[in-house]
Amino acid sequence: MTMFRLTWGWVTLGLFLSLCPVSWGMSPQEQPLPTPLGYVSDYAKVLEEEWYAQIRAVCKDLETNTGVEMLVVTLDTIQPLSHAQAYATKLYEAWRIGTAQQERGILFLVSVQERQAVVVVGKSLLAIVTPQVLDELSLKFLQPMFHSGNYGENVYRSALSLASIAGKAPVPQEKRKPKRSAGFWMNVGVVVLMVYALWRFTRPERRHPFPRWKRGEYWGTGQGGFGGNFGGFGGGTGGQGLR
């Protein structure tokens, strides 16, 4: 049975091959959650070293090239739960998958004893990782995986398929601040020049020179010049102006 469900902005696809009735048991809030071991957390020890390395390389390349964070998790069991859907959703939240990448995250979880596989997709990828895509994934790789027990290759091919699809998602563009126009900077320059000119011509030493002329102090020197105590063209020794 394949189940598709939309919950709080992400998608969960569960593939349940077990024929036993579903019993929820302990809530996922009470269930202790494992800690991430990197791109691949093989807690069930079902991935051979070669497949493990290839799966990790797929996840790393996906994030490096597209910013989409995908983590793969295998568990021996999810007991006391019997339903991997709620468990995977809780794990996705707890590990904050794709949060730094603007909800561009994928969690691919496999529970061996329960024979269940779940894919949780961040809301930014919902438009491209559709239920039809996940149904096709389950038919090609997940159902054969549980029947044959060949976890390494099928988990790898599932991860590769998810990465190839998620890699086509458009990268969100950062909002750029509007650039200032040339006219704005010209106005700023004019204002600065006006302030500078006002400051230059209002300093005490830059006052209008006419009062100094009246006192005979403007352009005067110690040895004569154009100034004098009596005005005119007298020299520094003064007193002998033109008569």
C-alpha positions as CSV (number, residue, x, y, z in Angstrom):
1,M,0.0,0.0,0.0
2,T,1.3,3.4,-0.9
3,M,0.3,6.5,1.1
4,F,0.8,10.1,0.2
5,R,0.1,12.8,2.8
6,L,0.8,16.5,2.9
7,T,1.6,17.8,6.5
8,W,2.8,21.2,7.5
9,G,4.4,22.1,4.3
10,W,6.3,18.9,3.5
11,V,5.4,15.6,1.8
12,T,5.6,12.1,3.3
13,L,5.3,9.0,1.1
14,G,5.1,5.7,2.9
15,L,5.5,2.3,1.3
16,F,4.0,-0.4,3.5
17,L,4.5,-4.0,2.4
18,S,3.6,-5.5,5.7
19,L,0.0,-6.9,5.9
20,C,-0.4,-6.5,9.6
21,P,-2.8,-3.9,10.8
22,V,-1.4,-0.5,11.6
23,S,-1.0,0.3,15.3
24,W,0.4,3.6,16.3
25,G,1.6,2.8,19.8
26,M,4.0,5.3,21.4
27,S,3.7,8.8,19.9
28,P,6.8,10.1,18.0
29,Q,7.1,12.8,20.7
30,E,7.9,10.0,23.3
31,Q,10.0,8.0,20.9
32,P,13.8,8.8,21.3
33,L,15.3,9.9,18.1
34,P,18.7,9.1,16.8
35,T,21.3,11.7,16.0
36,P,22.4,12.3,12.4
37,L,25.7,10.7,11.3
38,G,26.2,12.8,8.2
39,Y,24.6,12.5,4.8
40,V,24.0,8.7,5.5
41,S,23.0,7.3,8.9
42,D,23.1,3.5,8.4
43,Y,21.8,2.5,11.8
44,A,20.5,-0.8,10.4
45,K,23.9,-1.7,9.0
46,V,22.4,-2.9,5.7
47,L,24.6,-0.8,3.4
48,E,27.8,-2.2,2.1
49,E,30.8,0.1,2.2
50,E,30.8,0.6,-1.6
51,W,27.1,1.5,-1.7
52,Y,27.4,3.7,1.4
53,A,30.2,5.7,-0.2
54,Q,28.2,6.2,-3.4
55,I,25.0,7.2,-1.6
56,R,27.0,9.7,0.4
57,A,28.6,11.1,-2.7
58,V,25.2,11.6,-4.3
59,C,23.9,13.6,-1.3
60,K,27.0,15.7,-1.0
61,D,27.1,16.5,-4.8
62,L,23.4,17.4,-4.6
63,E,23.9,19.9,-1.8
64,T,27.1,21.4,-3.3
65,N,25.6,21.9,-6.8
66,T,22.0,22.8,-5.9
67,G,21.7,23.6,-2.2
68,V,19.3,20.8,-1.6
69,E,20.1,18.8,1.5
70,M,19.2,15.1,1.3
71,L,19.8,12.7,4.2
72,V,19.4,8.9,4.0
73,V,18.6,6.9,7.2
74,T,18.2,3.2,7.7
75,L,16.8,1.8,10.9
76,D,16.5,-1.8,12.0
77,T,13.1,-1.0,13.6
78,I,11.0,1.9,14.6
79,Q,9.4,0.0,17.5
80,P,7.3,0.6,19.6
81,L,5.9,2.4,16.6
82,S,4.7,0.4,13.6
83,H,4.2,3.3,11.2
84,A,7.2,5.1,9.8
85,Q,5.4,8.1,8.5
86,A,5.0,10.0,11.8
87,Y,8.5,8.9,12.8
88,A,10.1,10.3,9.6
89,T,8.2,13.5,9.9
90,K,9.3,14.0,13.4
91,L,12.9,13.2,12.5
92,Y,12.8,15.7,9.6
93,E,11.7,18.4,12.1
94,A,14.2,17.4,14.8
95,W,17.2,17.4,12.5
96,R,16.1,20.6,10.8
97,I,16.7,19.2,7.3
98,G,16.8,21.8,4.6
99,T,16.1,24.7,7.0
100,A,19.2,26.6,6.1
101,Q,18.4,25.9,2.5
102,Q,15.0,27.5,2.7
103,E,13.0,24.3,3.1
104,R,15.0,22.6,0.3
105,G,15.4,19.3,2.1
106,I,14.8,15.6,1.6
107,L,14.7,12.8,4.2
108,F,14.8,9.2,2.8
109,L,14.1,6.7,5.6
110,V,14.1,2.9,5.5
111,S,12.8,0.7,8.3
112,V,14.0,-2.9,7.8
113,Q,11.8,-5.0,10.1
114,E,8.6,-3.1,9.3
115,R,9.5,-3.1,5.6
116,Q,8.6,0.5,5.2
117,A,10.2,3.3,3.3
118,V,9.3,7.0,3.7
119,V,10.4,10.1,1.8
120,V,9.8,13.5,3.4
121,V,10.2,16.5,1.1
122,G,10.6,20.2,2.0
123,K,7.9,22.6,0.9
124,S,10.2,24.3,-1.6
125,L,10.4,21.0,-3.5
126,L,6.8,20.1,-3.6
127,A,6.2,21.4,-7.1
128,I,8.9,19.1,-8.6
129,V,9.0,16.0,-6.3
130,T,5.4,15.0,-6.9
131,P,3.4,12.1,-5.6
132,Q,3.6,10.5,-9.1
133,V,7.4,10.7,-8.9
134,L,7.4,9.0,-5.5
135,D,5.0,6.3,-6.6
136,E,7.3,5.5,-9.6
137,L,10.2,5.4,-7.2
138,S,8.5,2.9,-5.0
139,L,7.6,0.6,-7.9
140,K,11.1,0.7,-9.4
141,F,13.3,0.4,-6.3
142,L,11.6,0.2,-3.0
143,Q,9.2,-2.7,-3.5
144,P,12.0,-4.8,-5.1
145,M,14.3,-3.8,-2.3
146,F,12.1,-5.3,0.4
147,H,11.4,-8.4,-1.6
148,S,15.0,-9.2,-2.4
149,G,16.8,-7.7,0.6
150,N,19.2,-5.9,-1.7
151,Y,19.3,-2.6,0.3
152,G,22.6,-1.1,-0.9
153,E,21.9,-0.9,-4.6
154,N,18.2,0.0,-4.3
155,V,18.8,2.7,-1.7
156,Y,21.5,4.1,-3.9
157,R,19.3,4.1,-7.0
158,S,16.4,5.7,-5.1
159,A,18.7,8.4,-3.8
160,L,20.1,9.0,-7.2
161,S,16.6,9.3,-8.7
162,L,15.6,11.8,-6.0
163,A,18.7,13.8,-6.5
164,S,18.3,14.0,-10.3
165,I,14.7,15.3,-9.8
166,A,15.4,17.7,-6.9
167,G,18.4,19.1,-8.7
168,K,16.0,20.6,-11.3
169,A,14.2,22.7,-8.8
170,P,14.8,26.4,-9.3
171,V,17.2,28.0,-6.9
172,P,15.5,30.8,-4.9
173,Q,17.0,34.2,-5.7
174,E,18.1,36.4,-2.9
175,K,16.3,39.8,-2.8
176,R,18.8,42.5,-3.9
177,K,18.7,45.9,-2.5
178,P,17.7,48.5,-5.2
179,K,20.7,50.3,-6.6
180,R,20.9,54.1,-6.2
181,S,20.5,55.9,-9.5
182,A,23.1,58.4,-10.8
183,G,20.7,61.3,-10.2
184,F,20.6,60.4,-6.5
185,W,24.4,60.5,-6.1
186,M,24.5,63.8,-8.1
187,N,22.0,65.3,-5.7
188,V,24.1,64.1,-2.8
189,G,27.2,65.7,-4.3
190,V,25.4,69.0,-4.8
191,V,24.3,69.1,-1.2
192,V,27.8,68.2,0.0
193,L,29.3,71.0,-2.1
194,M,26.8,73.5,-0.8
195,V,27.5,72.6,2.8
196,Y,31.2,72.8,2.2
197,A,30.9,76.3,0.5
198,L,28.7,77.6,3.4
199,W,31.2,76.4,5.9
200,R,34.1,78.0,4.0
201,F,32.6,81.4,3.8
202,T,31.1,81.6,7.3
203,R,34.3,81.0,9.2
204,P,35.6,84.0,11.3
205,E,38.7,84.4,9.2
206,R,36.7,84.4,6.0
207,R,34.4,87.4,6.9
208,H,33.8,90.2,4.5
209,P,37.0,92.3,4.2
210,F,35.4,95.7,4.1
211,P,35.5,96.4,7.9
212,R,39.3,95.8,7.7
213,W,39.6,98.3,4.9
214,K,37.9,100.9,7.0
215,R,40.5,100.4,9.7
216,G,43.4,100.5,7.3
217,E,44.3,96.9,8.1
218,Y,43.7,95.2,4.8
219,W,46.8,94.3,2.6
220,G,49.0,96.2,5.1
221,T,52.7,95.1,5.8
222,G,55.3,96.1,8.3
223,Q,57.3,98.0,5.7
224,G,54.7,99.7,3.8
225,G,52.4,98.6,1.0
226,F,49.0,99.7,0.1
227,G,47.9,100.4,3.7
228,G,48.7,103.0,6.3
229,N,47.4,104.7,9.4
230,F,46.0,107.5,7.2
231,G,45.0,105.4,4.1
232,G,46.1,106.1,0.6
233,F,49.5,105.0,-0.7
234,G,51.5,105.7,2.3
235,G,54.3,103.4,3.6
236,G,54.9,101.8,6.9
237,T,56.6,104.9,8.3
238,G,53.3,106.7,7.6
239,G,52.2,110.2,7.9
240,Q,53.4,111.5,4.6
241,G,50.4,110.9,2.3
242,L,49.9,112.8,-0.9
243,R,48.9,116.3,-0.4
